[in-house]
Amino acid sequence: MNLSFLLPFIVLIGAMFLMTRSAKKKQQAAAQMRDHMTAGTGVRTIGGMYATVKEIGDDTVTLEVAPGVHAVFAKNAIGAVLEDAEYNRIVHGIHEDLTDDTPVVPDDASSLTEAEADAEAPKADLSKDEAEDEAEAEAPKLDLGKKDEPKDDEPKDGKADGEAGTK
């Protein structure tokens, strides 16, 4: 056998080994995360539901999805165990007080350009005056319907386009 014939198979087997090894590491990390759950911990299920752990069984977990509403899930259905601060921020909307000097990004760009616009030129008044409103009311309206079309466009023999016998 030639070495060039075996080389692609060796590379393929090596790639499969590396892929299964990384998948096993991910599975072990997920199992370790699920084993470190305790009652009262906030979790996110693989379906995206946020809940609080109430009881932990061998293969199941009882979650409180709303006050007084409990649901039983398989341990494998837990997608992530959340830290208390992150769970409170997502579920209850409780934000920790940010005291660092990070700049706050505005929702729109208007606050960034206000100083420049005020310094450059005054803003134009785009509102209508009463005189303009009266002039519009007195101006005759044009009717753009087919009534105003000249009658000389009609064929003299009485036949219209698309009819049988037209030229």
C-alpha positions as CSV (number, residue, x, y, z in Angstrom):
1,M,0.0,0.0,0.0
2,N,1.1,3.5,-0.7
3,L,1.5,6.1,2.1
4,S,-0.4,8.7,0.0
5,F,-3.4,6.4,0.0
6,L,-3.5,6.1,3.8
7,L,-2.8,9.7,4.6
8,P,-6.4,11.0,4.0
9,F,-7.8,8.3,6.2
10,I,-5.4,9.1,9.0
11,V,-6.3,12.8,8.8
12,L,-10.0,11.9,8.8
13,I,-9.7,9.7,11.9
14,G,-7.7,12.4,13.7
15,A,-10.3,15.1,12.9
16,M,-13.1,12.8,14.2
17,F,-11.2,12.1,17.4
18,L,-10.7,15.9,18.0
19,M,-14.4,16.6,17.4
20,T,-15.7,13.9,19.7
21,R,-13.2,15.0,22.4
22,S,-14.5,18.6,22.4
23,A,-18.1,17.4,22.5
24,K,-17.3,15.2,25.5
25,K,-15.7,18.2,27.3
26,K,-18.9,20.2,26.6
27,Q,-21.1,17.4,27.9
28,Q,-18.9,17.1,31.1
29,A,-19.1,20.8,31.7
30,A,-22.9,20.8,31.3
31,A,-23.2,17.9,33.7
32,Q,-21.0,19.6,36.2
33,M,-23.0,22.8,36.0
34,R,-26.3,20.8,36.6
35,D,-24.7,19.0,39.6
36,H,-23.9,22.4,41.2
37,M,-27.5,23.5,41.2
38,T,-29.0,24.2,44.6
39,A,-32.5,25.2,45.7
40,G,-33.1,28.9,45.1
41,T,-30.8,29.1,42.1
42,G,-32.0,30.9,39.0
43,V,-31.8,28.8,35.8
44,R,-32.7,29.1,32.1
45,T,-34.1,26.0,30.4
46,I,-33.1,25.0,26.9
47,G,-36.4,26.4,25.7
48,G,-35.5,29.8,27.1
49,M,-37.7,29.9,30.2
50,Y,-36.3,31.5,33.3
51,A,-37.2,29.9,36.7
52,T,-36.1,29.3,40.2
53,V,-35.0,25.8,41.4
54,K,-37.2,24.5,44.2
55,E,-36.3,20.7,44.4
56,I,-33.7,18.6,42.9
57,G,-34.3,14.9,42.3
58,D,-32.1,12.2,40.7
59,D,-33.1,12.9,37.1
60,T,-35.6,15.7,37.5
61,V,-35.7,19.3,38.8
62,T,-38.8,21.1,40.1
63,L,-38.8,24.7,39.0
64,E,-41.0,27.6,40.1
65,V,-41.8,29.4,36.8
66,A,-44.1,31.9,38.5
67,P,-45.1,32.5,42.1
68,G,-47.0,29.4,43.2
69,V,-46.6,27.6,39.8
70,H,-44.2,24.6,39.8
71,A,-43.1,22.5,36.9
72,V,-41.1,19.3,36.7
73,F,-38.2,19.3,34.2
74,A,-35.6,16.8,33.3
75,K,-32.1,17.8,34.5
76,N,-31.0,17.7,30.8
77,A,-33.5,20.5,30.1
78,I,-31.5,23.0,32.1
79,G,-29.5,25.1,29.7
80,A,-27.7,27.4,32.1
81,V,-27.4,28.0,35.9
82,L,-27.4,31.8,36.3
83,E,-25.7,34.0,38.9
84,D,-28.1,35.8,41.3
85,A,-27.3,39.2,39.8
86,E,-27.9,38.1,36.2
87,Y,-31.1,36.3,37.1
88,N,-32.5,39.3,39.0
89,R,-31.5,41.6,36.1
90,I,-33.3,39.4,33.5
91,V,-36.4,38.3,35.4
92,H,-37.1,41.1,37.8
93,G,-35.5,44.0,36.0
94,I,-33.3,44.8,39.0
95,H,-30.1,46.6,37.8
96,E,-27.1,47.0,40.1
97,D,-26.0,50.5,40.6
98,L,-23.3,51.3,38.0
99,T,-20.8,53.6,39.7
100,D,-17.9,53.3,37.3
101,D,-17.0,56.1,34.9
102,T,-18.1,54.4,31.7
103,P,-19.9,56.8,29.3
104,V,-23.6,56.3,28.8
105,V,-24.5,55.8,25.1
106,P,-27.7,57.7,24.2
107,D,-30.6,56.0,22.5
108,D,-30.5,58.4,19.5
109,A,-27.9,60.7,17.9
110,S,-29.9,63.9,18.6
111,S,-28.2,64.6,21.8
112,L,-24.8,64.3,20.1
113,T,-25.6,66.9,17.5
114,E,-27.6,69.4,19.5
115,A,-24.6,71.6,20.4
116,E,-23.3,71.7,16.8
117,A,-26.8,72.5,15.4
118,D,-27.4,75.3,17.8
119,A,-24.0,76.9,17.0
120,E,-24.4,76.7,13.2
121,A,-27.7,78.1,12.3
122,P,-31.2,78.7,13.8
123,K,-33.8,76.1,13.0
124,A,-36.3,76.9,10.2
125,D,-40.0,77.3,11.0
126,L,-41.8,74.8,8.9
127,S,-45.3,75.5,10.3
128,K,-48.0,76.9,8.0
129,D,-49.2,80.4,8.3
130,E,-52.9,81.4,8.3
131,A,-52.4,83.3,5.0
132,E,-51.1,80.1,3.3
133,D,-54.1,78.1,4.6
134,E,-56.5,80.7,3.2
135,A,-54.7,80.8,-0.2
136,E,-54.9,77.0,-0.5
137,A,-58.6,77.0,0.3
138,E,-59.4,79.7,-2.4
139,A,-57.3,78.0,-5.1
140,P,-59.3,76.1,-7.6
141,K,-58.8,72.3,-7.5
142,L,-57.8,70.5,-10.7
143,D,-59.8,67.3,-11.6
144,L,-57.3,64.8,-13.1
145,G,-60.0,62.3,-14.0
146,K,-60.8,61.0,-17.5
147,K,-63.6,63.5,-17.9
148,D,-61.1,66.2,-19.0
149,E,-59.6,64.1,-21.8
150,P,-60.3,65.3,-25.3
151,K,-62.9,63.4,-27.3
152,D,-60.9,63.4,-30.5
153,D,-58.8,60.4,-29.3
154,E,-61.7,58.1,-30.1
155,P,-61.5,56.2,-33.4
156,K,-63.8,57.5,-36.2
157,D,-65.1,54.0,-37.0
158,G,-66.3,53.3,-33.4
159,K,-63.9,50.5,-32.8
160,A,-61.6,50.5,-29.8
161,D,-58.3,48.9,-29.4
162,G,-58.4,45.3,-28.5
163,E,-61.7,44.6,-30.3
164,A,-62.0,42.3,-33.2
165,G,-61.4,44.0,-36.6
166,T,-59.2,46.8,-35.3
167,K,-56.1,47.9,-37.2
